[in-house]
Every structure is written in C-alpha cells, then in structure tokens.
C-alpha cells in the first residue's frame, strides 16, 4: 500500500544515507523499506543530504538560502571554498534548488557535519559523484560550480556515514543496493550505446539502398548534412522504418519551403533578418537544434507594438513547429504550433486557424504512429477550440478540411477503442466526413470530394466489421459505394497512387462482404475483391512501392484463401496454391529482421491456408509448412508478449499438429 513519508522518516533518510540509494533506485528502496517514494519525497531527502539537512535557521535574521546557510553553519573555511566567487555560489545554489527543490528540514547537530569534513574518504566522494551525475543539469554546470557541489555532497555523505554507525545492517543493505544500481546504470548505458549502434546501422542501410537505386531523393536534399540529420532524427524518434521514405520526402520538401521563407528579406530591423538568415543556414547544414535556438531568440526581439510582437512570436513558433515536424518530432511540433495558435488568435484569427490545424495534424501523426493520448488531445482541441473558431459561411474550405481531419482522428480512435466506445467514435467520424462533403462537392472540389469519400469508405468499413447482422452488411455496402465514387475522380491516369490505394481499400471491403454473404453472392464479392487487388498491384509494384506491394500481396493471399475454401475441386486447389504464392511473395519484403510483426502475421496466415490445402488434396506436406510458419509467428508474438496473438497462434498450431498426428 503506498504511503507518504513522514517527517521523521525523511529526517532519518538523511541521517542514514539512504537518500542516495533512493534517488538511484526508488523502486528498489521501496521494496526494502516498504515505502513508496514519490519524486518529491526523493527530492526532499536528497536535499537533506546535499546540504546536510540545514533547515531554516531559528534566528530569522540569519541567511536562508542553501549556500548561505552552509556558510553560516560551517564558517568561511578556505578548505571548503565556500567563499567562491558569487557566480559560482549562485550556480551551485540554482543547481541544488533546480534539481532537488529547496525544502526546509528540522535543525540538526552541525558540529558533527563540520567534523566530517576532516574525515571525508574516497567512498564518500564516489557516492557523491554517482549521485551528482544523475542529477538534471549537472553536465551544464561550470567546473568551479561542479567542484563546490561535489564537496558539499561529499561532506554530507561523510556525515551520513558517521550517523549510520548505530544502524550498520541497514546501511550495509543501502550501500549494496547503491553498488547494484551503479551496475544497473552501467548496463543501461551499454544498452543505450547498443541502440545507437543499431540506429546507425539502419541509417547506413537506408543510405545504401537509396544509393544502389540511384534514388532521386538523394539529389533532392539540400545538403548531405541536412539529409543525414533527418535520418538521425527518425532513428532517434523510433519512427517505424517503413515510414522513413515518405517522411524523408516530406521532410526535405518542408525544410526547403522553410529555408525559402526564412531567406526572404523583411521590413523589420536588420537583426531580425540576420537571425532568420542564420536559421536558414543552420537548417541547410543539418543543424536543426541551432535553427530552433535562433528562432527562439528571434521571437524575443522587441517589436514596436504588442500586436507585432505577438505575430512575430507566432510565426517563429510555427517555424519551429515545422522544423520538428520535418524530423518526425510530432509532440514538439504540436507544442510549438499550439503556442503559435495562442499568440496569433487575438490578432489574426485566420492565421491562427492554420496554426491550429497544423497542431492537430501533428497530434494525429503522434497518436497514429506512437499511440498515447495524442489522438484524444487532437479530438478535444478540434471539437472544442478550433472548429468553433472557423466560420463556415466565410471560411467554408477551412471548415471542411478541419471536419475531415476530425474524421481521421476519430476514425483511428474508433479502431483502437473496444466495444461501444469504439463504435461511438466511428459514428462521430462518419458524421464529420458527411459534414465535410456538404462543402466538398464533386463539382466544386473534386479532389477533396474523392479524398473524403475514400475516408468515409474506411470508417464505414470499420463500422461494418463491428456491427452485427444486417447493420454490418449495410455499413460495408455503403463503404463499397463510397470507394467506387472516389474512383470516379481518382483514375489510374490522373492519380495513380491514390487510385491504387482506393482499389486496395475496395478490395478489403469486398472481401469482408464476400465472407459475410453465402453462396454465389459471396463468391462473386470475393472474385471482385481479387480483381481490385490485382488492379492495385499494377501501380504498387515491388520496385516502386515495396511496402505497399507486400501489403497488397498479403491481402490478395487472404481473398484467394477464402475463394479456395469456397470453390470445389481443382478450382479450389488452384486458388489456395495462388494464395500461398502471394503470401510468400509478401514475405520477400516482410522479413523477420525488418518487419517482425508483419512477418509473423503473414506466417500466421499461411497456417490455415496450408490446413485447407491438406483438406482438399490429402497431401501432408502443406501441414508441415503450416506448422513451421505458425511456430515462427509464435516466437515473435512471445517476444513482444502479445497475449491475444499468442493464444490465437497456439490454438491454430494445436489444430494443425492434431491433424498431422492423425
């Protein structure tokens, strides 16, 4: 049961030297003492040790700051260097206060603390060093400030060791834990270095692939440094590798547009243009952090009016948002765009609307790719803040695009939520898309109309998978109609990439309808789904779009497997054989090394397919292939501890083994 530390326990933490171990491993200390340490508890305890528990002086005329109290109680002794220059003392004070809070503790016997100065051993210094290096801000301190901080904490540890002699067993346990945590810290550093090496290898692989294909993306980069900085950022953010290529394209284009914007002369003071130009040069050189820092300085330059200052701040924050967006740092991008939105809203609401849209879009990227609460934040912001700001009568296009974005956010939320909550989100997404289509008519906005029809098809397809009986079939039928309408504008000639994507989506919904329908109606829908996937593969070739090619091959395998199960005789066997070939083609891209989850799911798909081949042919070889495939998938599912897929694979494997044994 979690309980807060009493004042007595906090005091004892300082006396027994436990706070060092508590800071390094609060969870482990909780196990030893039966106490749950909050961050504030640890901060207070560490401060007690760091400044030797120097509480508020009973004499109110005496100094109260941490360093000044040390001077008062210890005297101005040269060996402690407490008469350091004011800047060093201030830095130490700020460091302790910033790192561990300035909390007052009961008065202690400081004479023994002073005595400990004469008996500080290497052990004390080692513990102090280990503690200080884990405090935020330590690396940023000047050498003199680090030295003074180290002496203060080292002496404090010495005092604590003197005090603990009455409790040797407890201190020994604490010290052993401290050593264990140093080993754990070393291991965590090793893992960090290992991850960095892996990231470097991924970057090298991506560069080698692009160079081998002489990809035009390499020539489109502003500089090698800028190109590399994007890749390094993607690796650091753990952006899925299958998204790197598209992220590179948008990142390069975004940087180019931002550099052009920053390079333009303004009518503002020369210092403004100078900082803008420096930020542009930093971006060209791949120094995005430097560019951000320059833009931050730019936002703080005085302007003639409050309005000008606010708009400059909004513009620079939006530019900082763009820098982060280009590097897949979506949370940081959203934060900067929201700051830009708030700064511009009182002065230029129409400009603020654009910043708000960018913020919500960045949150959607963050939530869709990395999970967390970003999608909920985006839905709330769009619904309660941004849409009420946009007048439909005078800004109809902006209003419709924001409704479309809300639909995208709610659609993803609906897929991720279970039960009625998910269905409700999907219905809200459907409503948002239909509102957008009131403005995005085929006549006035054909491209936007087709895009929104495709999005509506996606949400209706997901609703169809959730709803029972005729309601589900009706939703899928509406989804089919939406996709077919989108294809009237998204032709292969004019929009090949979007055409292929919509053909793939149409294939999925027809496949779902085929599974739900009985008899010839079901076979007809599955046959149409097969045709849609084969159409998509005319554009989604392995050479040009390897990831999308593999995904569509996997989808083709699923529909052929269903057709094989429905068709009799050789027709059924042929369909199942084609399905296995499609899965194995997908696995040429979905390798276990690069796409372990997709690899495992495709291997899982091979299991029931091979079982169906055995049923139709009596040949036992497909069973062996199916067992091998599902065993491999199960290894991956266990490695990621996915209970749902583990149970599903174990059930499938058990069935295949039972049939092989008979």
Secondary structure, DSSP 4 states (H G I P E B T S, - for coil): ---PPPHHHHHHHHHHTHHHHHHH-HHHHHHHHT----HHHHHHHHHHHHTTT----SSTTS--SHHHHHHHHH-S-GGGTTT--HHHHHHHHHHHHHHH---------HHHHHHHGGG--HHHHHHHHHHHTTSTTGGGS-HHHHHHHHHHHHHHHHHHHHHGGGGHHHHHHHHHHHHHHHHHHHHHHHHHHHHHHHHHHHHHHHHHHHHHTT-HHHHHSS-HHHHHHHHHHHHHTT--GGGHHHHHHHHHHHHHHHHHHHHS--SS-HHHHHHHHHHHHHHHTT-HHHHHHHHHHHHTS--SSHHHHHHHHHHHHHHHHHHHHHTT-HHHHHHHHHHHHHHHHTT-HHHHHHHHHHHHHHHHHHHHHH-TTHHHHHHHHIIIIIHHHS-TTTSHHHHHHHHHHHHHHHHHHHHHS-HHHHHHHHHHHHHHHHHHHHHS-TTT-HHHHHHHHHHHHHHHHHHHHHS-HHHHHHHHHHHHHHHHHHHHHS-TTT-HHHHHHHHHHHHHHHHHHHHHS-HHHHHHHHHHHHHHHHHHHHHS-TTT-HHHHHHHHHHHHHHHHHHHHHS-HHHHHHHHHHHHHHHHHHHHHS-TTT-HHHHHHHHHHHHHHHHHHHHHH--SHHHHHHHHHHHHHHHHHHHTT-HHHHHHHHHHHHHHHHHHH-
